Amino acid sequence: MMKEIILQTTWQEWLGVVFSIFQVVLARYNNPKNYFFGIAGILLTLVVMFNSKLYAEFTLNIYYLVMSIYGLLYWKYGQHKDEIEISKTNTKEWGIVSLIVLSSFIIFYFSLSNFTDSDVPIWDSIVSAFAWAGMWLMAKRKLENWVLLNISNIISIPLMIHKDLYLYAILSIILFCVAISGYLNWRKILNNRQNA
């Protein structure tokens, strides 16, 4: 069984997963270079998700690509041409997050149900909705990005298994663990800065 899984796994899936692991580990350490690995992993993942008919995940990865480029520039230069620091999400931003989750879920579900051959429109839509919001917070260098990304990660695990994308299921487990560590690390950085 394991040998069959390994043999059926494409090189795009292998490299996409490896680059994605490097990306999230570097993000955990608050390193802006995480975006370079993220971009490489995203490009490979686009191929895998399209071929697996996970169209919301495919669209999500296009969004990841755009937000990774934006995040790289924002982390590096921010609004003041200095590197932006980690901060907490404020009330206005939580409103935007709620709007992103709700509107992206509705758009994805409607689109997948009516215009694609997706067999998992609800599942695919909910994973993508939380990931869209989480990635927006990460690009803004907000501590709570890890929470939203982990909601997406935990739901993504059975979805990837259902689609026989076992490496991406393993990646979701790894991302879940790293996101917990990332949240704790970013909170420590934020607390140290506030107490300095």
RAHU-V676509 format. One record per backbone hydrogen bond with DSSP energy under -0.5 kcal/mol. NH is the residue of the N-H (numbers start at 1). CO is the residue of the C=O. E is the energy in kcal/mol with one decimal. If there is no record, write none. Layout:
nh: <NH	NH>
co: <CO	CO>
e: <E	E>
//
This chain:
nh: <5	6	7	8	9	9	14	15	16	17	18	19	20	21	22	23	24	25	26	27	28	29	30	31	32	34	35	36	37	38	39	40	41	42	43	44	45	46	47	48	49	50	51	52	53	54	55	58	59	60	61	62	63	64	65	66	67	68	69	70	71	72	73	74	75	76	77	78	78	81	82	84	84	87	94	95	96	97	98	99	100	101	102	103	104	105	106	107	108	109	110	111	112	113	114	115	116	124	125	126	127	128	129	130	131	132	133	134	135	136	137	138	139	140	141	142	143	145	146	147	148	149	150	151	152	153	154	155	156	157	158	159	160	161	162	163	164	165	166	169	170	171	172	173	174	175	176	177	178	179	180	181	182	183	184	185	186	187	188	189	190	191	192	193	194	195	196	196>
co: <1	2	3	4	5	6	10	11	12	13	14	15	16	17	18	19	20	21	22	23	24	25	27	26	30	31	32	33	33	34	35	36	37	38	39	40	41	42	43	44	45	46	47	48	50	49	53	54	55	56	57	58	59	60	61	62	63	64	65	66	67	68	69	70	71	72	73	73	74	77	77	74	75	141	90	91	92	93	94	95	96	97	98	99	100	101	102	103	104	105	106	107	108	109	110	111	112	120	121	122	123	124	125	126	127	128	129	130	131	132	133	134	135	136	138	137	87	142	143	144	144	145	146	147	148	149	150	151	152	153	154	155	156	157	158	159	161	160	164	165	166	167	168	169	170	171	172	173	174	175	176	177	178	179	180	181	182	183	184	185	186	187	188	189	190	191	192	193>
e: <-2.1	-2.4	-2.5	-2.0	-0.8	-0.7	-2.1	-2.6	-2.5	-2.3	-2.3	-2.9	-1.8	-2.3	-2.2	-2.3	-2.4	-2.2	-2.4	-2.3	-2.2	-1.4	-2.1	-2.6	-0.6	-2.2	-1.6	-1.1	-1.0	-2.2	-2.6	-1.7	-2.6	-2.7	-2.2	-1.6	-2.4	-2.3	-0.9	-1.5	-3.0	-2.0	-2.2	-1.4	-1.5	-2.5	-1.1	-2.2	-2.7	-2.9	-2.1	-1.5	-2.3	-2.9	-2.0	-2.2	-3.2	-2.5	-1.9	-2.5	-3.5	-2.4	-1.9	-3.1	-3.3	-1.7	-2.7	-0.6	-1.7	-1.1	-0.8	-0.6	-1.1	-1.8	-2.2	-1.8	-1.8	-2.7	-2.5	-2.1	-2.6	-2.6	-2.6	-2.6	-2.2	-2.1	-2.3	-2.6	-2.7	-3.0	-2.5	-2.5	-3.3	-2.4	-1.8	-2.7	-0.9	-2.8	-1.7	-2.5	-2.1	-1.9	-2.5	-1.9	-1.8	-2.8	-1.7	-2.5	-2.8	-1.8	-2.0	-2.3	-2.5	-1.2	-1.7	-2.7	-2.6	-1.8	-1.3	-0.6	-1.6	-2.6	-1.7	-1.6	-1.9	-2.6	-2.4	-1.5	-2.0	-1.3	-0.6	-1.0	-2.8	-1.9	-2.6	-1.5	-1.9	-3.1	-0.9	-1.8	-2.5	-2.8	-2.2	-1.7	-2.6	-3.3	-2.1	-2.1	-2.9	-2.5	-1.6	-2.0	-3.5	-2.7	-2.1	-2.7	-3.0	-2.5	-1.9	-2.4	-2.8	-2.8	-2.8	-2.1	-2.3	-2.1	-0.7	-0.6>
//
